[in-house]
Amino acid sequence: MAGRGTPATALLTRQKVAHTVHSYEHDPRHTSYGLEAAEALGVPPERVFKTLLAEVDDNLVVGIVPVSTQLDLRALAAAVGGKRAKMADVTAAERATGYVAGGISPLGQRKRLPTVLDASASALPTLFCSAGRRGLEIELAPTDLTALLDATVAAIAAVV
């Protein structure tokens, strides 16, 4: 599984960004991809981030938040200067990113979308995010992720 690259891992390699790829056996019965990754890798859920797509004023926007939280849609809209936000349709998210739900990476997406990374990432030496496939995670510095995505950093996570 780890032998096959993804657009996300290819981007990191091409940009010479320090990262580590972690793989685990994905259990299709697990109900939360992000929490499954945290458990399988033995990492606190606050360090594993999920990539979510929302529609802000009819434009797709990427929000990246810890798997132990939910995306605060109002805060996401405010971070990109919008008014209204709702979760994007799964089909639209998959089409825009080129990835399958549960394996959407913030890196190497088909379309470059405005991206907001939750501010909690700034306190971490490294974070984990999807490498573009269920059962595959990338560990990298939040500053590198922010730079690669030209992401805005804002408080967009809501505690569940």
C-alpha positions, -999 to 999 in steps of 0.1 A, spaced: 0 0 0 27 25 10 46 17 -22 21 34 -45 24 71 -45 -5 96 -45 -7 132 -59 -1 144 -24 31 124 -18 43 132 -53 39 170 -46 58 167 -13 87 148 -30 87 173 -59 88 203 -36 115 186 -14 93 190 18 103 169 48 76 144 55 69 108 66 43 86 51 25 63 76 3 34 64 -22 13 83 -48 -14 75 -80 5 69 -111 -12 84 -141 -5 62 -164 -10 93 -148 19 111 -172 49 112 -146 77 115 -116 77 91 -97 103 111 -102 86 145 -93 53 129 -60 68 117 -52 82 151 -59 49 168 -40 28 142 -10 51 144 -10 56 181 -12 93 178 -34 117 198 -64 128 178 -55 164 182 -25 158 159 -45 141 132 -63 165 109 -92 159 85 -98 176 52 -133 188 48 -149 207 19 -176 233 24 -194 257 1 -189 293 12 -212 316 -8 -214 289 -35 -176 285 -38 -158 254 -26 -134 260 3 -111 235 22 -112 234 60 -85 213 78 -93 206 115 -83 180 141 -103 148 139 -114 152 175 -134 184 165 -159 195 140 -156 222 114 -172 255 125 -188 266 93 -194 302 105 -157 306 114 -147 291 80 -169 315 61 -155 344 81 -119 333 75 -123 335 38 -144 367 38 -177 349 31 -212 350 46 -228 316 43 -213 281 46 -226 246 44 -208 213 39 -202 204 3 -218 175 -14 -196 145 -13 -197 141 -51 -187 177 -56 -158 173 -31 -145 142 -48 -148 158 -82 -130 190 -72 -102 172 -53 -97 140 -73 -98 120 -41 -124 96 -25 -142 107 6 -123 94 37 -91 98 18 -92 135 7 -58 150 11 -53 188 14 -23 183 -9 -23 175 -46 -59 183 -52 -72 185 -88 -83 221 -83 -65 247 -62 -91 258 -36 -90 284 -9 -78 266 22 -80 273 60 -60 254 85 -72 254 121 -50 275 144 -44 246 168 -20 232 143 4 261 150 13 246 184 23 213 170 58 203 158 42 180 132 6 170 122 -9 141 103 -32 145 74 -45 122 46 -20 112 20 -48 108 -5 -60 72 3 -78 56 31 -51 39 53 -23 64 43 -13 94 63 14 121 58 32 136 88 47 171 82 53 204 98 22 227 99 43 255 86 52 234 55 15 225 50 5 262 53 31 273 28 24 246 2 -13 254 3 -10 291 7 -35 285 35 -50 309 59 -46 299 96 -77 306 117 -97 291 146 -122 270 126 -126 240 148 -155 235 172 -151 210 200 -177 182 197 
